[in-house]
Structure formats: structure tokens, C-alpha cells
Amino acid sequence: MESSILKKLKNVGLLSEQTFEYGYVSTGSYALNRVISGDYLKGLPIGGISQFIGKSSTAKTVWGTECLIDAQRKGWHTVLIDSEMAYSPSFAARLGLDPEKLIYASPPTLEECFETIENIIVAIRDTDKDTPIVIVYDSLAVSPCKAELEAKNYDSNNMMGAIRAKLTGAALRKANELMRKHKVGLIIINQFREKTGVMFGNPETAAAGGNALEFYLAVNLRCASNKTGDVIVDDFEESTGIRGHVKNIKNKISIPFRKCDFELRFDEGITSHWGLIDSMLADGILVQDGTYYQHKDEPRFQKKTFHDKFPTDPKFASLRERITGSSEPLQKNI
């Protein structure tokens, strides 16, 4: 019955015939991959728009970099739209990103950023029809619209935010269709601002995109880190990294509102196994007895031992295989 009906219609088919999964790009964290996709190895979806949003110094740009690193490892096309003009090639290379394989652009306006994204996608697809593309836009909050950039004497008005939100909505309507059609994963970096004069409720608001952005997101990730208690210092009181957590506040591919802890080491990037203990407890992989944890009938261990030894210690080989699919020592990037 359905097949005879479909013959009479244009652009209509059966849901069973549709392809929605084009692959995933890892975030560099097994725990965050699980939070997003329900799988320790998958991560953010290709064919949709994802966002990392948070205040300053919450690892947002590093998350984007980790995604680009994984995409390069898989042989995919990688693109960085750097509206902040603050991306450090040496820092990215230290984390494992190959600048020779990264397409880079720094358009001056919001409109030109999205136009550049579209042009790059079309140019890639002219020569390569199938290989996935991962684009990081860092950051939406910083990109001025053309009207802002052309304003005289830094003049502005109360409608400028509304104009930017309207432009973002229009751009996303067009971009959203391109993502699935061309196997693109667009990862937007965004920032929080605080509304002035708010005495009750949450004063935080997204710095850019308005309400339209949230509707188009397949995955929305909120990053948080305390700038005092979450700073990691060495024996000389020099800061070496930060810790924090990421909460999944929207998810079209798996269960929303999960969260996990993360650790960022400034000279290494995201610690891939940080936050895994809580995830493995939730999945029944580990059982807890006070401050001790255990996998099956193997020797018990404490959290510090896990953090220090999990990547390489032979006694964690079976647990590594359970999470990564291999008992071999962990590689830097996943």
C-alpha cells in the first residue's frame, strides 16, 4: 500500500529507508562520549550541529580542538573558523592537531562566517563527495554582524542583539540542511553572559544565537569550571590545568541531561579517562565499596590509583578493553 502511494509523491519516502547516521567524532573524553551518544567511543554526530557553551576558561576551545584531532586521525576533512583570531597553532600542534591538514579561515562578520562555511563545504564536495567534514566555529559570540562592524564611533542600539539573533537564525536554517546532505559535523563554540540587574533566577544567557540556535542543535553541552578550586597546580604552585564538568542540556541522539567530570592538562589536552569511574558505576561495569572500586573479580582499587595507572598498568588491561575495545595502553587521542 505505502509503495503505491509513494510513487505519486515527490520528496517522500519511508522512514526505514532514511540514513541518519554518518559517523561520530570523539571529544577526547570517553566519559563525555558516553554522555553524548551512550557509547564510550562515539561522541558528537556527523550530520548535525553541536555546541560547547560556557564561561571563559572552561576548555571550550580545547574540546573543539580534540574533535578536530580525532577527525584528522580518521582521515576526515577538518576546518576551523576562527572569529576570535586567538587560536594558537603551536598550542594546537602540541595537543596533536596537524596544522598542515587544517583548513583555516577568519572572516570578520557573522554573515561571512556562515558564507565561508558553505563555500568550504561546496569546494570540498566538488572534489570529494563522501568523506565527512568536521568544522569548528570559534566562536559565535565574538562574530559581529555587518551592521555592528560598520557602525560609526562604536555606536550601537538596543536592537543590535535582536538583529544578530535574527541573522543567526536565518544562517542556521540554511546550514542545518547542509549538515546532513554533505556529511558535515558543525561544532559551535559559544559563551555565557550575565544579565545585569537580575536578582532572582539564573542571570546567565547565551552570548549569541538567541533562541533560534537551541532549536537547531543536535547536542548542546554546557561546560563549567571553578577558577579557584578547579585549578590544578604542581609542587611549585604553578598552574598546570583545570578540572570541571560538562552537562548535556540537549540531545537528539541519546539521553539528555547526563553529565561528567573532565580534566584538562595545558600541555597535553583532555585527560581521556577522567570521569570514567562515575560512568562505569552507572553502567554496572564497576561496583563500589566505600572508597574502593572493583571490576568483576579483579583486585580492588581506589580513585587515585585509577587516574594514575589506568592508561598503561597491566592490571587495568581488561577494564581498558571493556571501555576502548583494546587492552593495549591508551593513546593520547581517542
N, C-alpha and C positions, 0 to 999 in steps of 0.2 A: 504493500500500500504506500509506504513512505517513498520508495524509489520512484514510483509513478508520479507522485506529487512533485518530487524534487526536479524531475525532468522539465517541468513547466516554469521553474523559478530560476532567477539569477542570483548569484552570490549566496546561495543557501545550500547547506549540506547537513549531514548527520553529525552529532557531537562525537560519536565514536570514530569518525574519520579525521578529526582535527588533531593537529600536533601542537602541543603546548610546551613541551619540554625540549629545550635546545642545549641543555648543559648548565653547569653551575661553576662559579668562580669562588675559590676558597678565600676566606677572610684572613687566613693565617692563624686562626684560633679554632681548635677542634670544638671547644665548648660553644663558641659563637656560631659556628657552622650548624651545630645541632639546634641551637635556639632558633635559627632562621628556617632551616629545612627539615629538621628532625633527623638529620644524618650528620655524623661527625666529619665526613669528608666533602660534603657538597657546598653549602654556603649560599651566596646570592645567585638568583636566577638570571640566565641569559634570556632576553626577550622581554624584559620589563625594566622599570625604573625603581631604583632603591635610593635610600637616603641615610647618611650618618649626620645627626644633628646634635649639637651640644654647645656648651660654653667654650671659651678658649682653653687650650692645654688639656683637652680630653681625648687626644690621639686620633682625631677625625681624619686628618691628612694621612697619618700612618696607616689607618685602616684602608684608605683608598690605595695607598702605595702597595700594601700587601696584596690587594686584589689584582693590581697590575702585574705584580711579580708572579702570581700564580698563573695569570693569563699568558704571560710570556713563557713560562715553563711548559704550558700546554701547546705552545706554538700558535697562539691566537694573536690577532691584531690588538695593539694597545694604544690608547690616545689619552693625553692629558690636556684639558682646557684649564689654563692657569690664570684666572682673572685676578688672583691676589698678587701675581708676579713676585711671589716669595718662595717658590719651590726650589729647594737646594738640590742640584744634580749630584753633588758629592755625597750628601746625606742619603739620597735615594739609592745611589750606587753602593753605598756601604751596607744598606739593608738587603741588597741583592737585585735591584732593578737595573736592567741593561738600557742605558740611555741611547744606544745605537739602534734599538728596536722600538723606541717610544716616539710616536708622533706627538708633537708639542705645538700648542697654539695659545696665544694670549690676547684674545680680542678685547677691545676697550669697552664694549657695551653689552648689555643683556641680549639685545636683539642679534648682535653679531656673533655672540657665543653660540646661540642656538642655530644660527645660519651656518656657522663654521662646522658644528657637529653634523648637520645634514649634509654639507658639502663633502666632508671627510668620508661619511658613510657611503655616499654615492660614488666617490672616487675609488674607494676600496672595492666596492661591488662591481665596478667596471672591469676589474682585473681578477677578482676572486669572489665567486658567487656564494661560497659556502662557509668559509672559516669564520667562527664567531669573533665579534668585536667587543672589547671592553673599554668604555670611556669613563674617565673620572673628571667631573666638573668641580673644580675647587677655586672659589666657592660661589654659590648662587647669591649669598648675602652681600658679597663685595661688588658684584657687577652692577654698575649704574645703567639705567635706561638712557636712551639717546637724549631725552628731554632734560634729564639731570645733568648730563655731561655738557650740554650746550647752554645751560642756564648762565646768566650773566652775574658776575660778582657773588657767586655762591648763593644766589637767590634760590629759594625753594618755596613750596607751599604745602598745605595740609593734604592736597590731593596726590602728591607725588608717590606716596606709598600705594595708593589705590591704582595709580597708573602702572606701577611696576607689577603689582599683583595681576592686573588685567593682561598685561603683556606676557607674563609668565604662564598664565592660564592658556592663552592663545598658542604660545610656543609649545606647551606640553601636549595640547590636543593634537598637534601635528607630529611631535616627537614620539608620542605614545604608539602611534600606528607604525612608525618606522622601526621601533624596537623589535617587535615580533616578526615583521616582514623581512627584516635584514639580519636577524640573529644578533642583536646588539644588547649588551647589558650596560645601561647608563647608571652611574653611581654619582649622586649629587651630594656634595658636602655643604652643609648649611649651619647656621649659627643661631643661638638664642639671644634675644634681647630682653630687657626687663621694662615693663610699662611703668611710667612714673605715676606716683600718687595712688597706687593700689595698696589698700590696707587689709583687704580680705581676699582670700583665694590665691591662686598662683599668678604672680606677676609676669612669668615668662611667656614670651611669644616668639614664634619663628621670625627671624630677621628678614626673610624674603619668601615669596611664593604665595602668600595669602592662603586662603582655604583651598584654592584650586590644587596646589601641589599635593596635599594629603590625599586627594581623591585619586590621583594618577599613580601614586606609589604602590608598588607590589610589596615592598618591605620598607619599614620605617624604623630606624634604630637610634635610640637616644643614648648618648654617651655622657657619663658623669665621672668626675674625679675631684676629690678634695685637694686643694692646692697646698694644704699643710700636712694633714695626716696621711695622705696617699703618696707623698713624695718619697722615693727610695734614695737613701744616702749610703755612701760607703764609709769605711773606717776613718776617713779624713773629713767627714761631713760634707762631701761633695755630692750633689745630686746625680744619680745615675739612671733614673727612670721614674715612672709613676705607676700607680695601680688605680683601678676604678671598676666600674661595672657598665654593662650595656643592657638596655631593656628594649625588647622588641614591641613597639607600641602599635604596629600594624603589620599584618602578614596575610598575603593572599595565597601562599603556597603551603603553609603549615600552621601550627597552633600559635596564636599571638600571645603577647603579654608574658612570655618567658624572659628570663634574664640570666646573665652570667658575669662573673668577675673576669677582669683582664689585667695583664701586666705588660707594660711597655719598657723595654730597655733601650736607652737612647742610642747605644752603639750596636744594637742587634735587631731591634724591631719588636714585634709582638711575640711574647713567650707562648709558643703554640699549645702547650699542655696546661697553662694556667686556667683555673676554673673547672677543670675536668672532674675533680672529686665530687662536687655537687651534682654534676650532670650524671656521673656514673652511679651515684646513690639513687637518683631519681629513676634511672633506667634499670635498677636492680643488678647492675654489674658488680657493685661493691656493697658490702654490709658494714655497718658502723657499730663499734662497741666502745663507748666513751670517746677517747681521743685516738683510737686505733681503727684502721680500716682493713678489710680483707677481701680478696678476690678468690672465690671458690675455697679450696682447702689450702691455699698458698700461705706463706708466712704473713703475719700482720705487719702493718707499717703505720707511721704517723704522717701527718700532712707535710712537715718539713722534709722528711725523707723522700716523699713522693716528688715534691718540687725539685729537689736536688738531683735525684737519681733516675727518675722515670725515663728521660731521653736515652740513656745508654746502659744502665745497670741490667745485667742478665736476669736478675730476679724479677724484673718487670717485663720480661720478654712476652709472656702470654697475654699480659694486660695490654701491651702495645699492639699485639696482633688483634686483640678484641676491638681496639679503637681504630687502628690505622690499616689493618689488613696485613701487616707485616711485623714480625718480631724483631726486625733489624733496628739498629739505633735510629733515632729521629733525624731527619734532615732539617736544615734551617727553615726552609719554606715548605708549606704543605698546600 
